[in-house]
Amino acid sequence: MFRLTHEIYNEKIASNLWHKIVTHRKSLKKQLNRDIGMLVAALDYLSNISGDISSPKIMGDLRIEQAAEMATRDSLTGLYLRGVFDFMLDQMVSEHLRYNKNLSMVMLDIDDFKHVNDVHGHQTGDEVLRKVGKIVMKTIRDADFPARYGGDEIVIIFPETAIDQAAVMAERLRTEVQKCFSNDPSITVSIGLSCICKPDVITASELVRQADKTMYKVKHSGKNRVGKMSNKCT
């Protein structure tokens, strides 16, 4: 829809419009006895039925990518936004369960981040977040999915990855952060890991809850560590 209208819709309006376009596509398929595809169906609906656009012009791929980056990425850290993460995690959990594949995730929290803001100021705090975001992007694999979960918390989805393998990558990430912030302010991170584990951990919300629970255990036991959920799959 953005490609055609150059408008960024909120989630509720976009979802409602998308379902109408899908229905319109099915109707056209019956009439024409062939599938015209989503782009053409959207173009026809928006220009001939809803009237959202009067002079349609399809946006080029580069501009779409640039706009998508702005709409889905956190401007400070460069990581994906919370809403995008929630959607992707739901999709990945369903897919990995269907095909019986490993799926792990981490929740990372910057240790004593409030102290950094209080002592060094919020500009320094923002710079810490920006650097940590860059470290995450540099350290993880192309297939992994990092997002800013909220405040100073970062989450990463590791597709088709067992928890022990994810722990190795999380430890590498912890080390890189500590190495980067060896001077004042000295910054470390606490990381909790979780994984799909039948029958207990089979939903996105439970995967997040387990990672969060493990991360806080790490914080209460000394910080600057990586921890795995206790009922991990082997």
C-alpha positions as CSV (number, residue, x, y, z in Angstrom):
1,M,0.0,0.0,0.0
2,F,2.9,2.3,0.8
3,R,4.4,1.6,-2.6
4,L,1.2,2.8,-4.3
5,T,0.0,5.6,-2.1
6,H,3.3,6.9,-0.6
7,E,1.4,7.0,2.7
8,I,2.4,5.4,6.0
9,Y,-0.7,3.9,7.6
10,N,-1.2,3.1,11.3
11,E,-1.6,-0.6,12.1
12,K,-5.4,-0.6,12.5
13,I,-6.1,1.2,9.2
14,A,-3.5,-0.8,7.3
15,S,-4.9,-4.1,8.6
16,N,-8.5,-3.2,7.7
17,L,-7.5,-2.0,4.2
18,W,-5.3,-5.0,3.6
19,H,-8.1,-7.4,4.3
20,K,-10.3,-5.5,1.9
21,I,-7.7,-5.7,-0.8
22,V,-7.2,-9.5,-0.2
23,T,-11.0,-9.9,-0.6
24,H,-11.0,-7.8,-3.8
25,R,-8.1,-10.0,-5.2
26,K,-10.2,-13.1,-4.6
27,S,-13.2,-11.5,-6.3
28,L,-11.1,-10.5,-9.3
29,K,-9.6,-14.0,-9.5
30,K,-13.1,-15.5,-9.8
31,Q,-14.1,-12.9,-12.5
32,L,-10.9,-13.3,-14.6
33,N,-10.2,-16.9,-13.8
34,R,-6.6,-16.1,-13.0
35,D,-4.7,-14.6,-10.1
36,I,-3.6,-11.0,-10.8
37,G,-1.3,-10.7,-7.8
38,M,-1.4,-8.5,-4.8
39,L,0.1,-5.4,-6.3
40,V,-2.4,-5.2,-9.2
41,A,-5.3,-6.0,-6.8
42,A,-4.2,-3.2,-4.5
43,L,-3.8,-0.8,-7.4
44,D,-7.3,-1.6,-8.7
45,Y,-8.9,-1.4,-5.3
46,L,-7.3,1.9,-4.2
47,S,-7.9,3.6,-7.5
48,N,-11.3,2.2,-8.7
49,I,-13.1,1.3,-5.5
50,S,-11.9,3.1,-2.4
51,G,-10.7,6.2,-4.3
52,D,-7.5,6.5,-2.1
53,I,-5.5,7.3,-5.2
54,S,-6.5,9.1,-8.4
55,S,-3.2,9.1,-10.3
56,P,-1.4,5.9,-9.2
57,K,2.4,5.9,-9.6
58,I,4.3,2.9,-8.3
59,M,7.3,3.9,-6.1
60,G,10.7,2.6,-7.1
61,D,12.3,-0.2,-5.1
62,L,15.1,2.0,-3.6
63,R,12.6,4.5,-2.2
64,I,10.5,1.6,-0.8
65,E,13.5,0.2,1.0
66,Q,14.4,3.6,2.4
67,A,10.9,4.3,3.6
68,A,10.6,0.8,5.1
69,E,13.8,1.4,7.0
70,M,12.4,4.5,8.5
71,A,9.1,2.8,9.4
72,T,10.5,-0.3,11.0
73,R,13.9,0.7,12.5
74,D,14.6,2.5,15.8
75,S,16.2,5.8,14.9
76,L,18.7,5.7,17.7
77,T,20.1,2.2,17.7
78,G,19.3,1.1,14.1
79,L,17.6,-2.0,15.4
80,Y,14.1,-3.1,14.6
81,L,11.2,-1.6,16.5
82,R,9.3,-3.5,19.2
83,G,6.2,-4.0,17.1
84,V,8.2,-5.4,14.2
85,F,9.9,-7.8,16.6
86,D,6.5,-9.0,18.1
87,F,5.2,-9.8,14.6
88,M,8.4,-11.6,13.5
89,L,8.7,-13.6,16.7
90,D,5.1,-14.9,16.3
91,Q,5.8,-15.9,12.7
92,M,9.1,-17.6,13.5
93,V,7.8,-19.5,16.5
94,S,4.9,-20.9,14.4
95,E,7.2,-21.8,11.5
96,H,9.9,-23.4,13.7
97,L,7.3,-25.5,15.6
98,R,5.7,-26.6,12.4
99,Y,9.0,-28.0,11.1
100,N,10.4,-29.0,14.4
101,K,13.4,-26.6,14.2
102,N,15.4,-25.0,16.9
103,L,14.7,-21.3,17.7
104,S,16.5,-19.3,20.4
105,M,16.4,-15.7,21.5
106,V,18.2,-13.4,23.9
107,M,17.2,-10.5,26.0
108,L,20.1,-8.1,26.7
109,D,20.0,-5.3,29.3
110,I,22.7,-2.6,29.8
111,D,23.9,-2.9,33.4
112,D,23.3,0.2,35.6
113,F,22.1,2.2,32.6
114,K,20.1,4.6,34.9
115,H,23.4,5.4,36.7
116,V,25.0,6.3,33.3
117,N,22.1,8.7,32.6
118,D,22.2,10.2,36.1
119,V,26.0,10.7,36.2
120,H,27.0,11.4,32.6
121,G,23.7,12.8,31.2
122,H,21.2,11.5,28.7
123,Q,23.3,12.4,25.7
124,T,25.9,10.0,26.9
125,G,23.2,7.5,27.5
126,D,22.0,7.9,24.0
127,E,25.5,7.4,22.6
128,V,25.9,4.2,24.7
129,L,22.7,2.9,23.2
130,R,23.8,3.9,19.7
131,K,27.1,2.1,20.1
132,V,25.6,-1.0,21.6
133,G,23.2,-1.1,18.6
134,K,26.1,-1.0,16.2
135,I,27.9,-3.8,18.1
136,V,24.8,-6.0,18.0
137,M,24.5,-5.4,14.2
138,K,28.2,-6.1,13.6
139,T,28.3,-9.2,15.8
140,I,25.2,-11.2,14.8
141,R,24.6,-13.2,11.6
142,D,22.5,-11.9,8.6
143,A,19.7,-14.3,9.5
144,D,19.4,-13.1,13.1
145,F,16.7,-10.5,14.0
146,P,17.7,-7.8,16.5
147,A,15.2,-5.2,18.0
148,R,15.1,-2.6,20.6
149,Y,12.6,-4.0,23.0
150,G,12.2,-0.9,25.2
151,G,14.5,1.5,27.0
152,D,17.9,-0.1,27.3
153,E,16.6,-3.7,26.6
154,I,17.5,-5.4,23.3
155,V,16.2,-8.7,22.0
156,I,17.6,-10.9,19.3
157,I,16.0,-13.9,17.6
158,F,18.3,-16.7,16.5
159,P,16.5,-18.8,13.8
160,E,17.3,-22.5,13.5
161,T,19.7,-22.2,16.4
162,A,20.0,-24.4,19.5
163,I,20.4,-22.6,22.8
164,D,24.0,-23.7,23.4
165,Q,25.0,-22.2,20.0
166,A,23.1,-19.0,20.8
167,A,24.9,-18.8,24.1
168,V,28.2,-18.8,22.3
169,M,27.1,-15.9,20.1
170,A,25.7,-14.1,23.2
171,E,29.0,-14.4,25.0
172,R,30.8,-13.0,22.0
173,L,28.4,-10.0,22.1
174,R,28.9,-9.5,25.8
175,T,32.7,-9.5,25.3
176,E,32.5,-7.0,22.4
177,V,30.4,-4.6,24.5
178,Q,32.8,-4.8,27.4
179,K,35.8,-4.3,25.1
180,C,34.2,-1.3,23.5
181,F,33.4,0.5,26.8
182,S,36.7,-0.2,28.6
183,N,36.9,3.5,29.5
184,D,34.5,5.8,31.4
185,P,31.6,5.1,31.3
186,S,32.4,1.5,31.8
187,I,29.5,-0.4,30.3
188,T,28.6,-4.1,30.6
189,V,25.5,-6.1,29.6
190,S,23.5,-8.9,31.2
191,I,22.0,-11.4,28.8
192,G,19.3,-14.1,29.3
193,L,18.6,-16.8,26.7
194,S,15.5,-18.9,26.0
195,C,14.5,-21.4,23.4
196,I,11.5,-23.3,22.0
197,C,11.2,-26.2,24.4
198,K,8.2,-28.5,24.2
199,P,5.8,-28.6,26.0
200,D,6.6,-25.6,28.2
201,V,7.9,-23.0,25.8
202,I,5.9,-23.0,22.6
203,T,4.6,-19.4,22.3
204,A,6.2,-16.1,21.6
205,S,5.1,-14.7,24.9
206,E,6.6,-17.5,26.9
207,L,9.8,-17.3,24.9
208,V,10.1,-13.7,25.9
209,R,9.1,-14.3,29.5
210,Q,11.8,-17.0,29.9
211,A,14.5,-14.8,28.4
212,D,13.4,-11.9,30.6
213,K,13.3,-14.1,33.7
214,T,16.8,-15.5,33.0
215,M,18.2,-12.1,32.3
216,Y,17.1,-10.8,35.7
217,K,18.6,-13.8,37.4
218,V,21.9,-12.9,35.7
219,K,21.5,-9.3,37.0
220,H,20.9,-10.4,40.5
221,S,23.8,-12.8,40.5
222,G,26.5,-10.4,39.5
223,K,25.7,-8.9,36.1
224,N,28.0,-8.9,33.0
225,R,27.1,-12.5,32.3
226,V,25.2,-14.8,30.0
227,G,22.5,-17.1,31.4
228,K,20.3,-19.8,29.9
229,M,16.8,-20.8,31.0
230,S,16.9,-23.6,33.5
231,N,14.6,-26.0,31.6
232,K,16.5,-25.8,28.3
233,C,16.1,-28.4,25.7
234,T,19.0,-30.7,25.0
